[in-house]
Every structure is written in C-alpha cells, then in structure tokens.
Amino acid sequence: MNEPLLGIENLDSYVVLGILALFCLFESASGYLSASRRTASDWIQEAGGFAVLSFLVKPMIVFAAFIGGKALIPSLHGSVSSIPLIPALIVYLLVDDVLQYWYHRFGHEYDFLWKLHRPHHQAEEMGFFVSYRNAGIYYLLMPNIWWVGIAIFLGGLQAVAIGLILKQFVIIGSHSRVRWDEPLYGVAFISPIMTVVERIIVTPAFHYAHHGKSMIDGVSDPNGNYGNMFSIWDQLFGTAKFTRRFPVELGLVNDPKDNWPAAYFYPLITSDKPESEIARGFVKADTTVLEPTDCEFEAGEAFLWCRCGKSRNQPFCDGSHHGTKFKPVLCGAKRSGKLKLCNCKLTKSPPYCDNSHTRTDK
C-alpha cells in the first residue's frame, strides 16, 4: 500500500488542485468572484497561504515525520502496508479528523493558538481559498499534517492519498460560496437524506455557522462546529449546532483589520494597531465589577451576555472571549423594562444578578 495511487506520483496533489479549480469555476460562473469584496491583503493571505502550505510547509513536515520515524522507530516502517485499503483509509481519516477537531477547538480556547488561527476568522466572506487562511506557525504545529507523514512512514501511502482527496473536497466545499447544500434542504424527499449527510460530514451550512460574526443572529456559533471533515466529533463532544441557515455577517466583532504580514507572520511580526489582539503588549483586562447594571430592553429583544469577564462593553459580549474556554450567553428579554444584569460573572442565574457580588472578597 506504499505504491503511488494509480501508479502516478503526487496524484493526490493534482486532484486537490483540480478540486480548487472546479470550485473556482463554480464561483466564477455564479458571479460570486466578480461580486467579491476581497482586498489584495485577503488574496495574499488566502492564495499565498495555500501556496506556502502546499509546496513548502506540508512537504517539509511530511519529510521530517518520515525521516524521524525511520531514525527512531525503524522497525515500524511499512508495518501496516498489508492492511486492506478500505480499513486503512477509514482509520487514517478518523485519526486525522479527530486530531484536527481538537487542534481547531484549542485554537479557539487558548490565547496563543487563537492568535495564530484568528486570520481565518477575519474573512468577511467565504470562498474556496479561505480554508488556507491562518498564520504560518499554525500549520507547523498542526498535528494532522504530522499524522500524514507518520501514516506514510507506516505504509499507508494510498490511504493517505485517497484520504487527502476526500477530505479536501469536503473542506473546500464547506468554505466555498457555492452553498451546494442549501437548495437540497427544501426538497421534500431529499431533506431526510440531508439530515443523515449533515450528521456525518461537514456541510456549508454547518461550517458557515462557525464563521458567523456573532451568536446574536441565532444561526452563528463561532465557538462551536469545529469539525473539519466529519461533524460527528462536534456531536460527540457537545459543540454541534444544526440550523440549515446561513449567517448574514461573517468575520470578527471589532476587527482592527490587521495587515497581512502581521496576520500571517505573528508572533514574528506584530500589529501596529494598539487595539489589536496581536499587537505587542496587548492584554485582555479583567473588566468585571462588583455591581450589576440596569439595562432597558423591549420584550423579545436578543442580547449576548459576556461570560468571560474580559469585554470592554460590560455586561455585553464584544468578542473578547475568543482565546478562552468561555462563550457568551445568548439571551432574550421576556418582557419590556429594566433587567439587572450580572457584572461579577459569579451569578448562578446568568445573565441576571443574584447578588453573588455581595458574597465575595474580590
């Protein structure tokens, strides 16, 4: 199973390029590219990120993993080559995707990794290249790229080649502006089939929700739907949100629009904008206070209550929770009038004050 796929060297790379070209053609024919608001900086981050990842970073990591394997555990070289292709492919994909799920999730829950992943969420419109938009170091640390090299070392070259093709088709499809799943949800006899499909693989609707700007729209969940190829991990670990709808706004709240060198080369290059998370010396301050805020609402009015205690717009979320394990609480006023909202984040009845702030020495 270490022979090139169909006897053609690097066939998987050619097919991935073909998939990109196919979605580029779809987006062009549909008028999406001509209507794009992408800036030159966006194109540099996306197309440039794809080129560096594909032709430099990934080959380098795969080579390093392969050589490291031969040096450290030579007895395992080719040890799985006798395993039939289908079982090997399934194992390769499942290991690859669960590694990517947790790495992606950690990229939202830990500050340093978030700053490396943050450029991906600065995109204000989707497109076939968006999936390659991250800081360069983010890819160097990506465990499933190292898994590619390990799997090849173990003798699973064909499984890896086919797996990469299948995976890229799903990933590029879920980022593309061609929302292939949208019309299928409204077809009566196809809709139940799509329920099964979206519970297995990541669809555009599922992934677009992850790129939505804010949970306030009831569709988006930037701190959920982390799946890369399969949605099963989100369901298993409690981070899945299925709506079959698409966010109106994508991107980040209060995005300072960092230039592409800072976004791609962080932390080697930092932002020149003091309000940016990737500016040198930037710190998210604790903004909690030991008294609630009286807020006026209309019945049914939605709002996001800050859970992390870092928002500069207390008691409301301003996106400062990115890079922490907290996420805001989506609330709706049950009646018109004033509500007393918690600012200490100790309440047992979020978002409402329960006087926990009077029982602390904070």
N, C-alpha and C positions, 0 to 999 in steps of 0.2 A: 504493500500500500504506500510505498515511498516513490513510486513511479509518477512522473508528471501526469496531470489529468489529460486523458485522451492523447497522451504522448506529446503534448505541446507544452513547452516550458513557459511558465508565467501566464498560463491561460486564464487563471482567475483574475489577474490584473487587467487583462484585455477585456474580460467580461464586465468587470466593475466600471471601467472606462466607458464601455458600451451602455451600461445602465445609466450612467451620468448623462451621456449624450442623448439617450432616449427621453429622460425626464426634461432635459434642456429643450428638446424638440417639442415635447408636450406643452411646456410652459410658454415657449415662443409662439406656437400655433394658437394657443388660447389667449394670447395677448398679455400674459402676465409679465413677461420680461420687459415689454415696451412700456408698461404702466408702473414698473418698479421705481421705488423712491430710493434705492440703494445709492450710497455715496461711493466715491473712489476708495475711501477708507474701508467701507464694508466689503467691496470686491477684493481688496488686497488681503483682508483678514480671512475671507472665505476661500477664494481661489488659491491664494498663497498658502493658506493653512493646509489645504488639500494637497498641494504640490509637495510641500516640505514633509508632511506626514507620509505620503505615499512613496516618495522617492528617496527620502533620507532617514527619517525617524524610524518608520516601521522596519525597513530592511536592516537598519543598524541594530535595533532591539532583537529582531529575529536571529540575526547572525550571532549577537552576543549570547543569547539564550542557548543557541545550538552549540556554540563553542564551549560555553560554560558547562553545559551538560556533558559534553564529551570529556572535559577535563575533570569534572567532579564525580560523575556517575556513569562512566563509560559502559558499564555492564547493562545499562538500561537502553542503550542506543538501539533503536529499531525493535524494542521489546513488544510493541503492540501491532507490529506490521502484519501479523497473521490474523488479526481480528477482522471479521467481515466489515465491509464498508458501511452499511446502514447502522449497525450498533455503534461503530466508531464515530460516525457523523453525529448521531444523537448525543453521545457522551460529550463530544467536542463542543457542540452548540450549547448544551445545558451548562457545562462548566464555564464556557466563555461568557454566557449571558448572566449567570448569577454573579460572577466576578464584576461584570460591568454594572449590574444593578447596584451593588453595594458601593462600588467606587463612585458612581454617579450620585448616589444618595449622600455619601460622605462629602462629595463636592458641594453639597448644599448645607451640610450640617457642621462643617469645620472651616474656620475662618480662612486659613491659608489655601486650602483646596478650593474654597468658594471663589477666592480672588483669581485663581487660575481658570476656573470654569465660567466665571462671570461674563466674559466676552460672548459666550454662546447665547446668553440671555439678553444681551444688548441688542440683538437683531430685532427690529421692529416689524419685519415681515418675514415670512417663511420662504424657503427656496431650496433647491436641491443641493446647494453648497453649504447651507447653514450648519449641517451636522459636523463640518470640519472646522468650526469656528471656536477655538479655545486657545488659551495660552500654550506656548510650545512645551513648557515643562509639564503641563497637564498630561500630555501624551507620553512623555518619558516615564512617568510614574504609573501609567495605565496598566493594570495587571493583566487584562485580557490580551494585550499586544504581546506581553511576555509569554502568555499561555500559547500563542501561535507558535513561537519558537520552540517551546517545550514540547508541544504536540508533534511538531515536525521531527524533532530530535527522537521522540519515542517511536516514530514510524507511521505517523498519521497524515502524511502529506496530502493524499487525495481527499481525506475527510476535511482537512483544513481548507483546501482549495474550494471544494463544493460549499462548505460552511460559510466561507467569506462571501461567496456569490449570493447565497440565500440571504445572509444577514444584511449585506449592502442593499439588496433590493428592498427589504423591509424598511431599513433605516432611511434610505434616500426617499422612498415613497412616503414615509410618515412626516418628512420635513418638507416635501415638495408643496408648491402652491396648487398643484393639481390634486384636489382632495377627492381621491378616487372612491372613497367610501361614502361620501355624502349623498349621492343620488340613490345608493343602494338601500339606505335606511328607510326610504319612503316607499319601496316596492314591497307589497304585502307578502309575497311568497319568498322573497329574499331576506327580509328583515330577520326572521328567526335564525337563518343561516349566519347572518352577520353577528347575531348575539354570540354564537359559538366562535366565530372568527375573532371577534374583538376580545373574547376571553382567553384567547391563545396568543395571538400576535398583536403587536402594537400598530394600531391604525392611525391615520392622520388625526381624527377627532380626539383620540386618546392622548396623542403626543402634543397636539396643539394646546390642549388644556394646560400642559406643563409649561408652555411658553407664554401663556396668558399673563398680562401685566399684574393683575390683582384678583384675589378671590371675591372681590366685591361684586363681580358680574354674575356670580353663581355658576359659572362654567369653568373658570380657570382654577388651577391648583398648582402654582409654581413649586410648591413643596410636596409634591406627590407625583404619581405617574412617572416613575423613574425608569421604567422598563426600556430596554434598548431594542431587542427583537421580540421578546415574549412579555406579555402582560401578566403572566402567571405569578411572577415574583411580587408585584405590587398587590395582587390579591392575597397572596400568602402572608405578606408582612404588613398588611393593613394600610397601604398607601395608594390604593386604586380609586379612581373617580371616573365613572362612565356617565356621560351626558348625551353623547351623539350630537352635541352642538359645538360651535367653534367660537372662540373669543373674538371680540371686536378689536381689542387692543392687545398688542404683543410688546414685549420688552420689559424694561425695568422702571419702577417708580423712582422719580428724582434722578434720572440718569444724567450724569455730568458730561456725557459724550466724549469720553477719553479718546485720544488719538490712537491709531493702530499700533505704533511701536510700544506704547505703554501697555496696551491690552494684550499684545502677543508676547512681549519680552519680559513682563513682570515676573519676578522682582528685580531683574537686572536693570530694567528701566521702569521708573515710576511716573505717575501722572503729575502734570504741572498744575492741576486744579486742586486746591486745598480741600474742597468738599468731597473729592472722590475717595472711595474706599481704597484705591491703590495708590494714593498719594503718600509720600514718605512721611511717617509720623502720624498718620491718620489713626484715630482711636474712636471706637463707638462708646460714648459715655453712658453711664447709668443715669437714666432720666426719671427714675421712679421718685415719687414723693409720698409723704405720709398723710395725704388728704385726698379725698375724691374730687371729681369735677362734675358740676351740674351741667348737663347738656340738653338742649332743646331738640326734640325730634317730632316728626309727623308720623302718624300711625303707618306701619309697614315700611318705614324708611330703613334701608340697609346701611350698616357701617361695619368696619373692621376694627376690633379692639386689639390693641397691642398687648401681646403676651410676653415678649422678650424683655421689656423694660428698657429698650435702647432707642425707641422712637423719639425724634425731636418734635413730634406733634402729638404728645400725650393728651388724652388716653388712646388716640387713634394710631393705627399702623401707618408707617411711612416706608416700609420695605427694609428697615434696619435689621430685621430678624434673619435675613439671608446670611449664611455662615454660622448659624446657631442651630440647635435642635428644636427651637421653638417655631411655631407658626401662629399667625393671628387667628382670632376667633371671629367668624362671620356671624353677625347678629342682625336682628330686625326688631325695631321698636313695636311693641304690641299695642301701644296707644299713644296718642299725641300728648305732649307735655314734657316735663323735665325728668331726666333719668340721672341718677347718681352713679357715675362710672368709677371703677377702681383704678387708682394710680399706683398703688403699692405692689400690685401683682401677687398679693397673698390671699386674695379673696377665695373662698370656697364656692362662690356662686358667680363665676365670671359671666359677663363683664361687670356685674353690679357690685358696688361696695357692700361689704357685710361687716364693716368696722374692724376688720383684721388689723388695719393700720394702728389701731389703739392698743393692740396687744403685742407690740413688738418694740424692741430697743433699737431698731435700725436707725 
